[in-house]
């Protein structure tokens, strides 16, 4: 409720103006400067005084007395001592009598208050806008609610209607809350009124205003704040000011829907805002203002829940899913995505895949999407659907199978870990999706296991694979000054996730130029620490422990000063992020410093491994990264083996196994198992049975296991990173994005075409031929040059392009780079995620944005840029029509 000025007996002349504090101070101030001896001022005004009865002005006391009668005036004068006395009375000069008037300044007359003259004085204005003079109610209201410090000076000397009423509204509408002023002069806005509606005390102030003031002020506010402000005020006038924001949100949904079934609900909304018609365009404007306010609030939950409640109350709950803001809509959109996932199983067709992409886009467009882990899980599910869509021939060799695991299977593993949800219906759809992924992955693992058994038995040339015992001499030693971090148990999927985390820390991944993607090491078998890690760190096929590794490590890397640190060596004293010995070694002269981190392997025993493997989740890794960066060392990340996660697997007892994922070969392999023998089998007498299916374990249940023959266990990833920009180091160059195309971009459903039977069969150990399927070889198809290739020929050969290159000078990219970028975009409909563009165009991921900037400079004419970024800031767009027009060539 608006606080009234200090009230006295009602005046018989209510039309008189109120003597405001600034006005009285001004009158007394002029009296002080005049030097007159009389110090009593009589003012004809309403019997109200909004200020304190006594105050000090320029060092002199001033007392204000309310005097409804001549006797009261006389008594006030008798009480008057030092200082100044201000008498407020509603009497005329004749009523006072000559005796009293003799003591008054102003030639013995009362000072008469003229409202508009008072306002000119209060606003320090010379003139008043005629539009303000038309607002008859405004003069009294401005006088009554003038703040103690006075009104702000009128700009330009003319008191305009907007200036005066904006400041009046700022005071009358309740001031401010939480540091935010509801109505901010000189330009009140709809968001300020909506925020004001959230304060019940402030809204009640409006209802308590005199009708004339309320109607005049709200009429002006509605005009200057537009449609949204008008309907907010209408809701408040109808007694529903507190629901203004929820009503606006609901109105936006109801008037967007064309169905006649919502007509009744629209009528209920109109009743809450005072009746009358609410045009659809005005409803949308009001809703947009409410959404803008919601984005500014720290805790809008109550308002959003109230909007959902109103939808249910109005029997329009079906419109909830159309909202990109209400929390209930997010859940409905997620369920719609789950339904689309189900339609894609067991293998999606074009229509089902398109629906899944659209359903995810709808989910991601919700305002809550960026704040929920469930959105990330949905994105991982979509990635798995895309992977199920991508056809693939069975790998022809063990090297092909292991490279496929590092390039694609790693990302399947990463996505698989992240697909989960708390909603039963969504979780059920995800469970079906994961089952389809497992079925396809089992076929890949079955084939890989077969190739592994053949290659190990034959002890054949590993081809492009580097045996794990040769990694230090063949890969690490040539790199020179480096920090080797061995993450025990790190699979290719975990490395993919860590690499993404390192990129965010400004590390650039390097790839072997001869291979074109991440390296993978050929492990010893079974893939357990005592065999694989010891062989890696000693440089020989060997089983052992930490002592063996430390002793042989310097010779294995060809550097007598090389140091290797294990778990206990890494313990740092209080106050240190890294052991001083480790830090000293990294800063020292050794060409290679090795560190073994056990976090991942330990997690298989101690925690749920279905976590995000970022650099921060690995103890001591951030400190090691910083030390390597400071010392100018390359970072080499590798492992001794991977792992599989326990997901409701089956225990096989009576095998004589002491490990979770391998057993002695005395009993023949069963379903899901394979027999492996050869010199690379370092345990079990060189003759072991390994499970290639991930759901088989030997012994008690743990969070995860290793030692088997699945791709996640036997593909040992190897990656190199540089903290400084480099062009090439020992045959390693900056890597394009390593994510497969389906990771960030949509794919097209392609079914493999039946080819003439031309099969070859790899030689398999006895009893295991069924593990290796026939490899069909299709007849080569005639090469058809796509139309966009000719388009690029015309572009790069045009005079306009030559002129643009000349203008760019040395900053111009080479033609091959321009062709690669444009060709990738043209071949994919002019739209690609930047990581996909990096991979397809083979541009180093760390340099992609610089390359794009150079390409855009050459292709941009007169400020029109045919290559741009989508508002999501990660999708690159090509306007081929604009490109053709600017360079005067035919379109693609």
N, C-alpha and C positions, 0 to 999 in steps of 0.2 A: 504494500500500500504506500502511496506517495506520502511523504512526511509533510505535514502542513506547517506553515510558518506559525510562530507563537501567536495564539489566538486570544482575543479579548472580547468583551461584549459586542454583539453584532452591531455594525454601523447602520444607521438609518439611511445611508446613501451608498449602497453597494457599488454604484457605478464609478466611484472614485478609484484612482489607481493606488497600487501598493507602493509604499516608499521602500525601495530596495537598499541594501547595504552599500553597494557601489555608489548609488545616487546620493545618499546621505553623506558619505565620505567625501564625495566631490563637492557638495554644497558647503560643508564645513571647511574643506580645504581652501575654497575660494574666499571664505570669510577670514581664514587665518592670513591669507596673503594680502587681504585688503587693509589689514591693520585696524579695523574698526573696534571700538571699545565694547559695543554690545555683543553679548555672547549667547543670546537665546534666539534659536531659529524655530519658527512655527511653520509646519508643513501641513497643508490640507490633504489628507490621504485616508485610505481605509484604516480602520483600527487594528492593524496587524503589523508586527515587526518581526522579520525573519532572522534578525541577528541577535547578538548578545546585548543586554541592556547597557553595558558600559564597554568602551574600548578606548584605545589610545591612538591618536593621530598626530604625527609629527611632534611627539613629546608632550602633547596636551591631552588630558582626559576628556572624553565625550560621553555624555549620558543621554539615552533616548527614553522618553516617557510617552506612554499612550494616555491621552487625555480626552475622554468622551464628553466633558462638560467644562464650562468656564471655571468652576470651582477647582476641578482637577488641574487645570492649567495653572491657576494661581498657586495651588499647593506645591506643584512641581517647581515653580519659580522660587517659592520660599525655601524649598529644600536645596536649591541650587547653590553650590559653592564655587570652587575654582573650576576652570575648564569651560567647556561648552555644553549647553543644554539644547536638545532637539525635542520639540513638542510635536507629536503626531496627533491630529484631531480631525474629525469630520465636520467641524463647525465652520461657519462663515466668519468673515471679519466682523460683521455687525453683531454676531452672537457673543464675541469675546468682550466687547466693550473697549472704550478708549484707554482705560487704565492699564489693561493687560497689553494692548497693542503697543503702548509706549515703550515696552521693554524689548520688543521684537526688532530684529534687523529687517532689511528689505522695506525700509521706510514705514515700519509699524504695520506691515501687512503680512498675511500668511503667504507662504510660497505655494503656488498652485502647480500641481503636477499635470503636464500635458503628455499623455502616453507616447505619442510619436516623437515629440521633442525629447522626451526621456530616452527613447531608444537611440535617437541620433547621438545623444550624449554618451550613452552606454557603449555604443559601437564605434564612437569617435568618427561618425559619418557626417558628411555635408548634406547628402541627399538620400532619399528613400525611393527605392524602386516602386513604381506604381502597382506592379503585380503584388507586392507585399502589402501596400495600402488597401488592396482589394480583400485581403484576408483580415476582416474586422476583428476576429477573435485573437489574432496573433499578438497585438500590442499588449493586452492584459496578460497573456500567457508568458510572453517574453519578460515582462516586468516581474511577474510573480516568481518565475523560476530562474531569475538571473543569479548566477553563482557569485559567491563572495568575492572572487577575484575579478569579476566583471566579465562581459562578453568580449570575444576577440575582435580586434579592430577590423572594420569593414575594408576589404581590399579596394584600392582605387578611390576611396572616399565615398562610394555609393553603397548603401545597405540594400543588397538584393534579397529577394525572397528565399532563394536557395541557401544563401549564406546564413540568414537569420534562422530559418526553420531547421536547417541541418544541425545547427548548434543547439537549438531548443530540443530537437528529438534526441540528441546525444545525452542531454541531461534527463529528460523526462522518461526515456526508455530504460532507465535503470543503471546508467553509468557503465561499469565494466565488471567482468568476472574472469578470474584467472589471468589477469593482465590483458584481456582482450576486450576492447570497447565494442559493444554491439553495433551501435550506429555511429559511424566515423565520419565527421565532417571533413572536407566540404562535399564528399561524394558518398552518401549512404548507399549500401548495396544489399542485394537480396540475401547474400550469405550472412551479413550481419544480422538481418532480421530473423533468419532461421536459427542462428546461434542464440539470439535473444529469446526465441520461443522455448529454448531448453531450460530457461530460468523461470520457475513458477512465480517467484516473488516479483520479478521484473514484468512478467505478463500481467500479473494482478494490478500492477501500477497502472497499466493502460486502462484496465476496466474501471479503475477508480478516478480517472480523469473526468472533469466536467464534460458533458456530452458534446458541447460546442468545440472544445479543445480536442477531444478525442477524434471527432469526425474530421475536423480540419486537418489535424496532423496526419492521421492515417490516409486521408485522401491525397495529401501531398506526397507522403512516403510511397504510396502505391504508384503514383505517377513517375517518381524518380527512380524507383527500384525495379520497375517493370513488372512483367507478368508474375514472376516468382515471388516478388515482394507482396504484390497484391493478394495472392492466394494465401500466403502466410498470414497476412493481416486478417483476411476473411476468416481463416480457421480460428484465429485468436478471438475475433469478434463473436464467433459462434460458440465460444467457450471451449474450443479444442486446440488452443495454442500449443499445449504440450505435445500434441500429436501431429504438429505441422510437418515435421521431417518424415515420420513414418507414413503419413497420409500422402505426402509428395511422392515417396518411393512407390507406394501402392498405385497411385494415380498413373505414374509412368508406365507401369505394367498393364493396368486395365485399359488405358486408352491407346496402348500399342496393339492390343489384341482386338481383332475384328469380330470375334464370335458374339452372337446375340446372347449367348449364355452368360456373358459378363455384364449385360445391360443392368441387371438388378444390382450387381456389385457397384457399378458406376453410380447408380442412384443413391446408394448408401454413402458413398464418398461425398457426393454433392450435399447430402444432408448434414455431413460433418463440417462443411465449409460454408454454411449459410444458405444453401440452395442456389438456384440459378445454374446456367449452363457452364460447363468447363470444356472448352474446345480442346481437341486432341493435341494440337501443337502447343497450347499453353500448358497442358498437363505434362508434356515431355520437357518443356522448359523448366517447369517447377521441379520435376524429378531430377534433371541434370544439376540444378542448384543444390538440391539435397545431397546428391552423390558427391558433389564437390566439397560440401561441408563434412560429410562422413570421412572423406580422405584427410581432412585436417584434424580430426578429433583423435585423441589418444585412445579412448575407450568407447567406441560406438556400439558395443555389443547390445546394450539395452535397447537402443533405437532400432537396430536391425531385427532383434527378436520381437519388438513391438510391431514392426511392419509385417513380419511373418504371421503374428497373431491376428492382425487385421485382415490379412488375406484369408485366413481360415474363418474368421468371423463373417466375412463377406461371401463365403462359399466360393472362393476363387483360388484355392490352394494349388490348382493345376497349373497356374501361371508361375508358380515359384521357380520352376526349372528355367524359365526365360530370363531370370534376373542374373546379372553377372556380379551381384553384390551381396545378396542375402545368404547367410551361412547355409540354410537348408538347401539352397540351390546347388551349392558345391557338392553336397552328398548325392543329390539326384543326378547331377552331371557325371559324377564318378560311377554311379551305378549304370548309367547309360553307356559309359565307356566299357564297363565290364561286360555288358550285353554284347557290345560290338566285338569284344575280344572273343567271346564264346562263338560268335558267328564265323570267326576266322579259323576255327579248329576243325579237324586236325591240321589242315593246310589251307591258307586263305586263297580265295579267288580275287579277281580285280575289284568286284563290287564290295566284297567284305572288307578288303584292305582299305578301300577308299572310305568306307563308313568308319572304320577304326581310326583312320587319320583325322577325319572330321570330328569324331567324338572326342578325341584327345585335344584337338584345337579348341573345341568348345570348353572343355574342362580348363585348359591352360588360360583361356580368356577370362576366367572368373577372377575377381579381385583377391580372393583368398589363395589362389593357386600358388603364388610365389612365396607364401608363408607356410605351406604345408608339405611335410615329407611325403604325404600320400600322392602329391602331384609327381614328385620324383619317381616314386614307385610305378605310377602309371606310365611315365615316360620310358622307364626300363621295360615295362611290359610291351609297349608299342615297339621298342627296338627288337625284342625277341620275336614279335610277330613278323617284322620285316625280315629278320634272319630266316625264319621259317619259309619266307617267300622266295629267298634267293636260291636258285638252283646251284648245284655243285657236283662236279664229277668226282668220283672216288679218287683220292690221291694215288699217284702211280708209284711213288717211292716213299720210304721212311722220311726222307728229307722234306718231301712235299707235305706229308702228314703233319710233321712237327712245325713246319713253317705256317701251315694253315692254323694250327693251334695258337701260335703266337699272334698271327695277324687277325684272325677272326674269332677263334674259339676263346681267346682270352677275354674278348669283349662280351661274348655270350656268358662266360663265367661271371664277369663283373655285373652284368645286368641281372642274371639269375639271382645273385645274392640280394638284390634290392627290391625284388617283386614280392610284396606282402601288404596286407591291409587289415584293419581292425573290423571292418564291416563284413559280416558273414557272407553276403551275396557276392561282394567284390572278391573276397578271399577265395570263394568257391570257383569263380571264373579264373582267377590267377592259378589256382591249383591245377585246373585242366590245362591251362597254357603251359605251365612248368612240366606237366606230364608229357605234353607233345614235344617240348624242347628236349627232355630227357630221352625220349624215344629216338629222336633224330641224332642226338649226341651219342647215344649208345652205338648207333651204326657207325659213326665216325670213329669212336673209340675202338670198336671191334676191328675195323680196318687198320687203324694205327697199330693195334696190338699184333695183328698178323704181320705187318711189315717189320715191326720191331723184332719179333721172334725170328723171322727169316734173316734179317740183317745181322743180328747178334750171332745166330748159329753159323752163318757163312763168314762172319768177321769181315764183311765187305767194306769197300771204300765208302766212307761216310758222305762223300760228295761235298755239298755246300755246308754240311753240318760240321761243327767243331766239337770233337770229343771233350768232355768236361776236364779230363786230365791235361789237355793241351791248351786250355783257355788262357792260362797265365802267360805262356810263352808265345802263343800265336796271336792273341788279341790284346792282353793287358800290357805286356812288355813294350810293344811298338808305340803305344800311346804316350810313353814318357811319364812326366810328373803327374801322378794320379792318386786318387783315394779310392780304393776298392772296398765297397761295402757289400758283404755277403749277408743277405737276409735269409736265414735258415727257414726253409719251408715256403718261400715266396713262389707262388705260381705265376704264370703269365698274366692271369687276370688281375692279381694283386699288383704286379708291376705296371699294368696299363693304368690302374687307378693312381698309383704313386706317381707315374709319369705326368699325369694330368695335374696332380698337386704340385709337382716340381715346376711345371710350366708357369703356374700361377706365382711361383716364387722367382720367376725370371731366369730359370735354367733352360738352356736350349738343348734339345735332344739331338744327338748325332747318329747317323746310320752308316754302316759299311757301304761305301760307294759301289762295290762289286755286287752287293746283294739287293740294295734298294729298300730294305726294311729292317726291323729289329732282328738281331741275331738270336739263335736258339742253340743251346749246348746239348750234345748227346750224352745222357747220363750213364753211370754204371748201374747195375741192377743187383738186388732190388734197390729202389730209390729211398734209401735211408741214410741218415747222417753219417754213420761210421764208415760207409762205403763212398757215397757221393761227395760229401764235403771234404773228406780226407784226400780223395783223388784230385779234387779241384785244387786244394791248397798245397798239396805236395808235388803236383805235376806228374803223378804216376798212378797207375791202377793199384790202389792200395787201400786197406782198411786200417783204421786206427782212431786216434783221438787228438785232443788239443796239443799234446806234447809233440806228436809226429808232425802236425801241421805247422807249428811254430818253428820247428827245427828245419824243415825242408822248404819253407816259404821263400827265404832269400834266394836260394838257388833256383827255385821254380820261376821266379820273376827276373832272374839274372842281375840281382843287385844285392851285394853283401850287406848294405845298410838298411835293406827293407825290413819293416817291422810288421808283425801281425798281433792283433789284440782280440782277446775273447771276452766273454761275459764278465768275469771277475776283474779283468784289467780295466774295465770301463767305469767302475764305480768312482764317482767323483766326491771329493770332500765337500763339506758344507760350504755353500756360497759359490760353488763352481758348477757350471753347466756341463763341463767336460773334464775328464781326468787330465791333470797337468801333463802326465806322461804322453797321453794320446795327442794332446794339443801340441806338445813340443815336437813329437814325431811328424805331425802333419806340417808344421812350420819348418821342419828340418830339411836336410839335403837328400833324404832317401827318394829314389824315383817312384817307388810304390809303397804306400802304407795301406795295410789291410785291416779291416774291422769286421767282426762277426756279430750280428745282432740276432737275438733269439725270440723277439717278440711274437712273430707270426707262428713259429713252431710251438712256442709256449701256449699260445691261445688255443691250440687244438686240445690242450688238456684243461685249461683253466677258465675259459670263457666261451661265449658264443662267438664263433668266428664270422658270423654274418654281420660284420660291422664295416664301416667305411675305412679303408686303408689309405689315409692321407699321411703326409710327412709328420704332422703333429701327433698322429696316433702311434708312431714308432718312437719309443724312448730313445733319446740321445741323437736321433737322426737330425732334428733341426740344428742342434749344436754342431754336429759333424758337417752339415751343409755350410754353415757359416764359416767354420774353420777352413774348409776346402776353398770357399770363395775367397777368403782373405789371403790364403797361401797361393792362390792361382793354380790350384790343382783341378784336373778333370775329375769328374765323378763317374765311377763305374758301379752300376748296380747289377748284381747277379744273385744267384741262389745255388743251392745244392740239389734241390728237388722242389716239386710243388706239393699240393695236398688236395684231398677231397673232404667235403664237409659231411657230417652225419645228418642225414635227412630221412630217418626211419629205415635204415638199412637192416639187412638180415645177417645174423651171426651164424657162421658155419663152425661147428665144434668138431672135436676129434681129429683135427688136422695136424696136431703136433706143432702148431705155429706159436712162436713167441712174439710175433709182431701183429699189428692190426691189418696189414695188407699184403703179406706174402707168407708162403708156407713152403716147407721142403717138398721136393718133387717126387717123393716115394710113392704117392698116390696120383693117378692120372688126373688131368684137369677136368673139372665139371662145367656145368653151364655158367657162362660168364667168366671163365678162367682160361689161362693160356700157359703152356709149358715153355720156359725160356732156358736155354743153356748156351754156354760159350764162355770165352775168356773174360768178357765184360760182366759176367755174373760172379760177383765177389763173395757171395754168401751161399749157404746151402750146398756147399760142395760144387758150385758152378752149375747147379741144376735145380731150378725153383719153379713153383707155380704162382702166377700173379693174377689177381682178378682185374679184368678190364672194365667190368661194370662197377659203377661207383657205389651201388647199394649192397655190396658184399663186404663183410668184415670178419676178421678172426679175433676172438677174444672179447673182452668187456667193452661196453660202449664208452666212447669219448666224444668230444666235440668235433673231432676230425682225425684223419689218418693220412699216412703216406707209405709208399713202398709198392703200390700196385702198378698196373700198366695202362691206366687211363691217361688221356691227353693232359689233364690237369696236373698229373703227378710226374710224368716223364719229360714234358717240355720244360727245359730249364732256361728261363729267359736271361738275356744279357743285353744291357743297354748302357750307353755312354752319354754323359751330359756335360755341357760347358756353361760356366757362369758368365764368361766373356764372349763377345761376338767373335766367331771364327768362320773362315771359309772352308778350310780342310785341314785335318790333322791325321797324318799317317793313314790316309785312305778313308777317313771318316769325314762326312760332310753334314751340314745342318739338315735335319730331317723334315720332309713334309709331314703334315698331320698323319699320324699312324692309325687313327680310327678308321674302320671300314666305312664304306659309303652309307650303309644302312644305319649307322650309329646316329647320324644327325640329319639325314635326308631321306625323303620318301623313295621307295623303289617301285619298279614295275613288275607285275607278275609275269614270269616267263616259264612256261612248261618245257622241259627238255624234249626235243624232237627225236623220234626214234631213228636210230642210225643203222646202216647195214652192219650185220654182225661181223666184227673183226676183233676177236678177243685174244688176249694174251694172259697167261696165268703165271704169277710168280712162283718160284719153287718154294714150297713150304715144308716145314718139318712133318714127319709122318704123323697122321692123325689130325692135322691142323689145316688142311687145304680148305675146309669150309669157312675158315676165318677170312679168306681173301676172295672177294667177289671178282667177277669178270669186269674188265675195264673196256668199255665200248669206245671205239674211235670213230667219230663222225667224218664223213667225206668233206673235204674243204669246200666251203661255199664261195662262189664268185664274189670278189670285192666290189662293192658299190660305194662310190664316193658320195658322202652326204652333201646336200645342197649348201649347207653352211660353210663347207670347205671352200667352195667356189666363191662364196660371199666374202670370206676372209682374204682370198687371193685378190679380189677386186679392191677390197679396203686397203690392204697393205701396199697395193700397187698404185693407189690413186695419188694425184698431185696434191690434194688437200692433206693427205696423211704425210706425204713427204714434207710439206710446209710445216705441219705441226711438229714433226720430229726435229726439223731445223730450228724451230722456235724454242723447243725444249732444251736443245743443246746437249751437254753431257749428262743432263738429268733424264734424258729419254731412255726408256727401257729398250732392250733389243727386241727385234721383231718376233723372235721365237717365243719370248715371254708373253708378248701381247697376244700372239696367236694361241698360246696355251690357255691363257685366261679366258679369252673370248670363245674359244672352241669349247671349253668345259661348260661355260654358261649357255652357249647356243645348243649344245647337245642335251642340256637338261632343262629346256624350257625357259631359259633366261633367269633362273632362280636357283641358288645353291647356298647351303650353309658354308661359312668360310672355311671350316675344317675340311669339308668335302672338296671344296675348290682347291685347297692346298694339296690334298691327296691326289685329285684327278689331274691337276695342272703341274704336279710335282714341284711345288714352290715350298721352300722351307717355311714351316709354320711360324717361326719367330719373325720372318721377314714378310709375311703375306701382306700385312697392312701397308708396309712401305712400298711393296711392289704394286699393290692396287692403287696407291696414291700416284705413283709414277705413270701407270697406265691411264688413269683418269685424267691426268694433266695433258697427255698426248691426245686423248679422244674428246676432250671438252672444248667446244668451240662457242665463243660468245657467251660463256657462262652456262651453257646447257650441257649437263653431264649425263651421258647415256649409261654410265656405270655408277651405281649408288648403293646405299645400304637401306634395308628395310627398317622400319621403326624398332624392330627387335634388336638392332645393332649387331647382329651376327649373321644375317642372311644377305648375300650379295645379289643385286638385281641388275639385269641388262635390258635396256630399252632398244631392241634391235631396229625398230622403225625409225627412232630418232637418230641412231647411228648411221643408218643408210641415208637419211635425209641430209645430215650434216656433211657427209663425205661424197654426196652426189652419186651413189651407186644403187643398184637394184637390191631390194630386200632379200633376205635369205629364204 
